[in-house]
Amino acid sequence: MPAFRDIVVVLDDSTASETRLDLAIAIARQHDAHLTGFSALDMLVSTRTDVKSLAYSEVETLPASQMLNWGAGSLAASSDIYQRAAERAERIEAGFHIRLRSSAVRGAWLMADDNVSEALVKQARHADLTILGQIDPNHPPPPRGRQLLTDVLMTSGRPILVVPYIGRFETAGTRVLVGWNDSREAARAMSDAMPMLEKAASVTILEATRKVATDGGAGAGIARHLERHGISVRSTRTVMADISTEDALLSYAADMSADLLVVGGYGHSRLRELILGGVTRGLLQHMTLPVLMSH
């Protein structure tokens, strides 16, 4: 039986990070996995304005001595900002190790001191699953961390599990909803989710379509495939009238009390989704339960 033996969880100093760690530990225990805690100074630097900047016109009129003092002050303030970020990192690491010991989970800590996206993508490629948090629009991460989730999804070649910033999630994978559109991305996501699907109490394949179909639908075929793996699965479809695909998926997930949604990520180009919108973008903005995505 497949299992997630190597899991990465991205941690920061937000309240949602504790929820993320709780879920990561629960999944690691279920799969007897090694759990790596990942963070980076770039993710912990305060997003508020710590240093008052001057306009170019103001700088140009300063005497040379004041310009030197202004520059030195800016450097000192910047150093202080990163010192506070390093102190936050130490507290997060200490808390992570305490949680590992109390949960009897094997693990390690990784602190990136360079490009955060590059470091996490590399780590994700060496793991079975990477767990990240949905971006909280009211408390966005520092600029260098804002594309982290998308970078890992698009370039790591591995699945990600995105945890909403609101709510608590003690389990993920007991009642699973698979969003199916017969695409390469959907097939990849379902294959990557097999360790969870094989342990699930129930699995539902959902096709969200714009018109009523008379055939069995693509969902019936993939359901038979899962049954050959010994998975008890139900296949269904819903016709979307005036709602988006992501809303249809989230609504159905709520109706069945799903604790995990499995979908392909960015079936269209990322640029097109940024301009026109799309299912992946909509889910990342409005998710109400953990979502496993693969590209």
N, C-alpha and C positions, 0 to 999 in steps of 0.2 A: 504494500500500500504506500503511495507517495506521501511525503510529509515535508513540511518546511523545517529544515534542519538548521538553517542559518538566517536570522532575521536582524534587520537594522531598524532602529526607531530613532527618529529625529526629535531632539528635545531642546527646549528653550526655557525661559523663565516666566512663561505665561501660565495662567490657570489651566488652559486646555492641554498643556503639556503633561500634567499629572494624569488626566484622563487617557491620553495617548499611551503613557507608560503603563497604566493599569491594564489596558487592552493588550498591549504588546506582551506583557508578562503572562496574561491569560493564554494568549495564542502560543507563546513559547512553551508553557507548561503542557498544553494540549499536544504539542508536536515534539516534545522533548528537544527543543531547539536551543542553540546558542544565540544569545541576544547581545547585539552590539548597540550601545548608546552612542549617538553621534550629535555633536554640536560644533559651533564655530563662533569665534569672536564677532565675525561680521553679522551673525544673527542676534547677538546680544547687545550690540551698541544701541544706546537709546536713540529713538527716532525723533525726539524733541530737539529743538535748537538749543544746544548747550553753549555755543559760542556765538556772540553777537557779531555778525559780519558787517563790514562797511561797504558802501557803494564805491565804485572806482573813483568817482569824482571826489569823494571824501578822502580817499587814500592819497590821491594826487596832491591834495593841498596840505597834507601833514608834513611837518618838519622831519628831516631825516632821522633824528633821534627818536621821535614818536613812532615813525614807521618801523624802526627796529624793535621798539618795545611792543608795538601791536603784533608784529610777526612772532616775537618770542612768546607773547601771551597766548596767541592762537595755538602755537605748538604745545605749550604747557597744558592748555585746556584739552587739546586732542589727546595728549598722553594720559591725562586724568580720565577721560572718557573710556579709553581702552583698558585702563587699570581697573575701573569699576566693572567693565565687561568681563575681565579676567576673574575678578572676585565672584561674579555671578556664575561663571563657568565652573569654578571650584565647588560652589554650593550645589550646583546641578549634578556634577560628577559624584560628589559625596552622597547625595540623596539616591542616585541611581545604584550605587554599590550597596547601600543599605537595603534597598528594595530587592536587589538580586539575592542577598543573603537571606532575607526573611522569607523569600518565595522559593528558595532552593533552585534557582535558575542559574545556569552557567552563562557567563557573559564577559564583556570587555568594554572599555571606554575608548572612544576616538574623538580627539579634539582637533579640528582642522584649523590651521593657522594661515591658510592661503585661500585661493579661490574656492568659495564654499560649494558652488554648483559642481565644479570640476572634481572636488574631493568626494562629494556624495555620490556622483554618478559612478566614479571609480569603485567606491565601496559597494554600491548597489549591484554592480556587475559581479561582485564576489559573493552575493547573497541570494537567497530564494525569494525574499520579500522585503520591501522597504516600507515602513509605516511613517507617514507624514500627516501634518495637520492642515485642514482647510484654512485659508487665509481669512482672518477676521477683518472685515473692512473698517471697523471702528478702531482697531489697533493693528495696523499693517506692520509687517516686519520691516527692518531696515532695507534700503534699496537693493543691496546685493543679495537679499534673500527672497525677493518678491517673485522671481522666476524659477525658484528652486524646484517646486513641485512639477512644473511643466518640463523643465530641463531633464529631470530624472525620468519622467514618463516617456519623453520623446527620444532620449539618447542612451538610456542605460540598457535597453533590451530586456529589462526585467519588470515584473509586475509591481505596482505600488498599491498600498492600502491607505486611503485618505479618510481621516477621522474628522467629523464635524467639530467646529469650535464651540458649539452649544450642545449641551446634553452630556449624559454619562452613558458609557457603553461597556457593560460587563462582559458581553460575549459578541462574537462576530463569526457567523458560519453555522449557527444552529438551524435557522430558517433562511434559506438563500433564494433570492430572486435573480435570475439571469436575464438580462436584456439582450434579446437575440434579433439580429437583422441580416443574418447569413453573410456577414462581411469577414474579411481577413482579421480585422481587429477584434471582432466578437469571438471568432474561433480561437484567437490567441489568448484572450482573456479567460475564456472558459477552460482552455487547457492549463493555463497558469493557476487557475483556481481549483484544480482537481484535488489537491490535498485537503481543501476545505469541503468540497462537494462530497467526497467519499466519507467524511465524518459527519455530514449534516443530517439532521432529523428529517428535513424536508427540502426539496429543491423544486422550484417552479421555473419553467422556461416561458418567457413572455415576449410575444411579438406585438409591437405597437404599430399599427398600420393606418393608412388614411382611407382605405376602402374595404368593404366586406369581401372576403375571399371565400370561394366555394371549395377549394382544395384543402388538403390537410395542413398545408403551410410548411415552411422550412423548420419551424420549431418542432414538429413531429419527428422529423429526421434526426435532429440532434438529440432529442429525447431518447430515441431508440439507441443511439450511440452511448449515452450515459447509462442506460439500463444494462448494456453489455458489460459495463464496468461494475455492475452490482449496485447502482445508485437508484433509489426510488425517486422517480421524477414525474412531474405533471407538466403538460404542455398546454398553453392557452394563448389567446390573442385578444387584444383590445383595439377597437376602432376609435381613433382620435378624431373628435369632431372639431372643436375649436380650442384645443390645448396643445402645448408643445410635447414632443417626445419625452423630454426630461420630466415634465410635470406628470405625464401619464405613468412613467416608471415609478416616480416617487409616491404618487397616489396609490398605485397598486401595492407597492412595498408597505405602505402604511396599513392598507386594508388587510394584508396577510400577516401583519406584525413581523415583517422580515427584519433580521438583524445584520444582513449583508446584501449588497447589490453588486453584481458582477457585470461589467460592461467593457466594450472596447473603447479606447480613448483616441480622440482626434482622427476619425475616419476621413474627414475632410482636412485640408491643409490648416495648420495653426493660424496662418494669416487670414484665411477666409473666415474662420470662426471668430477671430478677433474683430473683423469688420462686420460680418453679417450675423454673428451669433451661431450657436450650434449646441448639440446635445452635451458634449464634454464641458464646454464653457458654462452652460446652464446648470449642469450637475455640480460643478465645482463651486458655483455661486450659491446654490439653493439646497444642497444635500441635507438630508435629515437623518441619515444613517451611514455607517461606514461603507465605502465604495471601493471595490477592488477593480483597478483599471490596468489594461495593457495596451500597448500600441503596436 
